[in-house]
């Protein structure tokens, strides 16, 4: 049986703070985002993770995830496009309130976005990450983005893409996908205990 997959959502950015959909726009971390990434790194350095010395690390190439990875103490992580955030297409940079005014009843987990990705498109990428993680001989650690990590949670459990809507994730959070009774399980979700 494969090891666990540890998920880290990137730290705060100006757009995550204001609630704007941030897909492929390469927004940097705020000072607070960098601080919380370092705090998370401190937590992973201690028990029970003890620095995750044998873990294989991958990150989204977008700087908010890659910088979170670096600040948390995991330099040299392999960048992987499968971990990019949902491509929000025409809805990039807009807030949920703006989108509801533009398209009442719209729901990204059901409807996708024009000139961007559908939920099924993101699920295919998530399934690739899960295939890699399940074939690993050790724990794996990924640094990525809210929506793609929520999709990973849904797909790890074998659930449809729409289930990702039920899995909230905060910036600089830690989640762990593992096993219970030989079946995929969520061990920890949206854990921000290290942030006080």
C-alpha positions as a printed NumPy array, in Angstrom:
array([[  0.   ,   0.   ,   0.   ],
       [  1.207,   3.493,  -0.791],
       [  2.277,   6.004,   1.774],
       [  0.46 ,   9.214,   2.637],
       [  0.214,  12.443,   0.684],
       [  0.654,  15.646,   2.665],
       [ -0.943,  18.729,   1.141],
       [  0.026,  22.33 ,   1.826],
       [ -1.971,  25.235,   0.489],
       [  0.217,  28.238,  -0.276],
       [  0.358,  31.185,   2.095],
       [ -1.679,  34.351,   1.856],
       [ -1.559,  36.587,  -1.236],
       [ -3.256,  39.924,  -1.85 ],
       [ -5.816,  38.132,  -4.029],
       [ -6.541,  35.344,  -1.531],
       [ -7.012,  38.032,   1.106],
       [ -9.563,  39.867,  -1.072],
       [-11.285,  36.675,  -2.255],
       [-10.368,  37.064,  -5.926],
       [-10.165,  33.881,  -8.009],
       [ -6.444,  33.379,  -8.538],
       [ -5.725,  30.716, -11.112],
       [ -2.715,  31.169, -13.358],
       [ -1.891,  34.793, -12.47 ],
       [  1.464,  34.592, -10.716],
       [  0.706,  36.542,  -7.544],
       [  3.439,  36.714,  -4.854],
       [  2.96 ,  35.949,  -1.191],
       [  2.29 ,  38.781,   1.214],
       [  4.66 ,  39.272,   4.148],
       [  2.069,  37.427,   6.245],
       [  2.029,  34.612,   3.686],
       [  5.791,  34.231,   3.991],
       [  5.603,  34.312,   7.794],
       [  2.932,  31.6  ,   7.974],
       [  4.878,  29.436,   5.527],
       [  7.882,  29.611,   7.877],
       [  5.65 ,  28.778,  10.85 ],
       [  4.326,  25.746,   8.968],
       [  7.903,  24.724,   8.184],
       [  8.705,  24.904,  11.884],
       [  5.794,  22.63 ,  12.649],
       [  6.894,  20.094,  10.033],
       [ 10.427,  20.182,  11.456],
       [  9.13 ,  18.957,  14.826],
       [  7.403,  15.803,  16.013],
       [  5.727,  13.806,  14.626],
       [  7.084,  14.781,  11.197],
       [ 10.695,  15.405,  12.239],
       [ 11.516,  17.378,   9.112],
       [ 10.067,  14.793,   6.726],
       [ 13.614,  13.872,   5.764],
       [ 12.601,  11.009,   3.505],
       [  9.653,  12.732,   1.84 ],
       [  9.46 ,  13.41 ,  -1.894],
       [  8.379,  17.015,  -2.508],
       [  6.66 ,  18.575,  -5.495],
       [  5.253,  22.042,  -5.969],
       [  3.182,  24.04 ,  -8.379],
       [  5.487,  26.23 , -10.453],
       [  3.463,  29.34 ,  -9.568],
       [  5.513,  31.487,  -7.211],
       [  2.968,  31.612,  -4.376],
       [  3.227,  27.817,  -4.007],
       [  6.928,  27.519,  -4.849],
       [  7.79 ,  30.327,  -2.402],
       [  5.665,  28.695,   0.322],
       [  7.601,  25.482,  -0.29 ],
       [ 10.923,  27.328,  -0.054],
       [  9.943,  29.332,   3.049],
       [  8.732,  26.121,   4.746],
       [ 12.204,  24.652,   4.36 ],
       [ 11.893,  22.427,   1.304],
       [ 14.284,  23.886,  -1.275],
       [ 14.856,  21.985,  -4.473],
       [ 11.311,  20.633,  -4.782],
       [ 10.401,  19.482,  -8.256],
       [  7.939,  21.797, -10.008],
       [  4.99 ,  20.052, -11.629],
       [  2.332,  21.595, -13.872],
       [ -0.245,  19.051, -12.664],
       [ -0.291,  21.048,  -9.409],
       [ -1.205,  24.354, -11.072],
       [ -4.367,  26.   ,  -9.795],
       [ -7.643,  25.66 , -11.683],
       [ -7.498,  27.702, -14.881],
       [-10.225,  30.294, -14.201],
       [-10.196,  31.544, -17.796],
       [-12.536,  34.503, -18.227],
       [-13.217,  34.582, -14.466],
       [ -9.598,  35.117, -13.416],
       [ -9.255,  37.841, -10.791],
       [-12.976,  38.17 , -10.103],
       [-14.648,  37.748,  -6.726],
       [-17.511,  35.32 ,  -6.048],
       [-19.879,  38.299,  -5.63 ],
       [-18.908,  39.689,  -9.046],
       [-19.418,  36.292, -10.638],
       [-22.832,  35.801,  -9.045],
       [-23.904,  39.199, -10.404],
       [-22.582,  38.243, -13.834],
       [-23.944,  34.703, -13.821],
       [-26.512,  34.042, -11.042],
       [-26.385,  30.496,  -9.724],
       [-22.936,  29.801, -11.169],
       [-20.916,  27.205,  -9.251],
       [-17.353,  26.426, -10.31 ],
       [-17.525,  22.831,  -9.049],
       [-20.474,  22.172, -11.352],
       [-20.093,  24.655, -14.211],
       [-16.383,  25.233, -14.736],
       [-15.392,  28.481, -16.43 ],
       [-15.501,  29.841, -19.976],
       [-12.091,  29.697, -21.678],
       [-10.753,  27.868, -18.624],
       [-11.025,  24.406, -17.103],
       [-14.031,  22.267, -16.305],
       [-14.204,  20.254, -13.08 ],
       [-13.412,  17.132, -15.109],
       [-10.278,  18.794, -16.543],
       [ -8.986,  19.502, -13.044],
       [ -9.948,  15.989, -11.922],
       [ -7.738,  14.484, -14.651],
       [ -4.747,  16.422, -13.304],
       [ -5.619,  15.457,  -9.734],
       [ -5.827,  11.798, -10.746],
       [ -2.308,  12.052, -12.218],
       [ -0.994,  13.388,  -8.903],
       [ -2.794,  10.635,  -6.991],
       [ -1.387,   7.964,  -9.298],
       [  2.113,   9.268,  -8.633],
       [  1.536,   9.497,  -4.869],
       [  0.079,   6.005,  -4.603],
       [  3.035,   4.521,  -6.455],
       [  5.545,   6.158,  -4.115],
       [  7.415,   4.07 ,  -1.577],
       [  7.403,   6.917,   0.944],
       [  5.283,   9.861,   2.01 ],
       [  4.95 ,  12.661,  -0.521],
       [  4.452,  16.37 ,   0.132],
       [  2.856,  18.776,  -2.316],
       [  2.593,  22.558,  -2.234],
       [ -0.233,  23.885,  -4.349],
       [ -3.481,  25.859,  -4.406],
       [ -6.902,  25.757,  -2.782],
       [ -9.089,  24.42 ,  -5.568],
       [ -6.662,  21.871,  -7.004],
       [ -5.931,  20.522,  -3.501],
       [ -9.654,  20.26 ,  -2.768],
       [ -9.992,  18.28 ,  -5.997],
       [ -7.153,  16.017,  -4.822],
       [ -9.09 ,  15.355,  -1.626],
       [-12.232,  14.416,  -3.542],
       [-10.438,  12.208,  -6.033],
       [ -8.284,  10.505,  -3.343],
       [-11.548,   9.274,  -1.836],
       [-12.825,   8.152,  -5.253],
       [-15.577,  10.765,  -5.203],
       [-16.814,  12.901,  -8.102],
       [-15.169,  16.281,  -8.736],
       [-18.164,  18.144,  -7.275],
       [-17.297,  16.801,  -3.793],
       [-14.33 ,  19.19 ,  -3.721],
       [-16.801,  21.995,  -3.002],
       [-17.293,  20.535,   0.49 ],
       [-13.586,  20.616,   1.367],
       [-12.596,  24.092,   2.509],
       [ -8.904,  25.023,   2.664],
       [ -7.278,  28.045,   4.277],
       [ -3.908,  29.555,   3.31 ],
       [ -0.864,  27.813,   4.837],
       [ -2.99 ,  24.85 ,   5.928],
       [ -1.819,  21.262,   6.225],
       [ -3.909,  18.287,   5.131],
       [ -3.037,  14.604,   5.022],
       [ -4.58 ,  11.963,   2.78 ],
       [ -3.894,   8.463,   3.983],
       [ -5.53 ,   5.149,   4.666],
       [ -8.004,   3.527,   7.059],
       [ -8.768,  -0.195,   6.954],
       [ -6.968,  -0.418,   3.622],
       [ -9.147,   2.269,   2.016],
       [ -8.306,   5.878,   1.11 ],
       [ -9.132,   8.235,   3.975],
       [ -8.66 ,  11.797,   5.127],
       [ -6.328,  11.773,   8.156],
       [ -6.234,  15.553,   8.627],
       [ -7.916,  18.399,   6.773],
       [ -7.402,  22.18 ,   6.751],
       [ -5.241,  22.031,   9.859],
       [ -4.015,  25.504,  10.784],
       [ -3.137,  24.738,  14.401],
       [  0.427,  25.934,  13.784],
       [ -0.921,  29.427,  13.064],
       [ -2.202,  29.886,  16.601]])
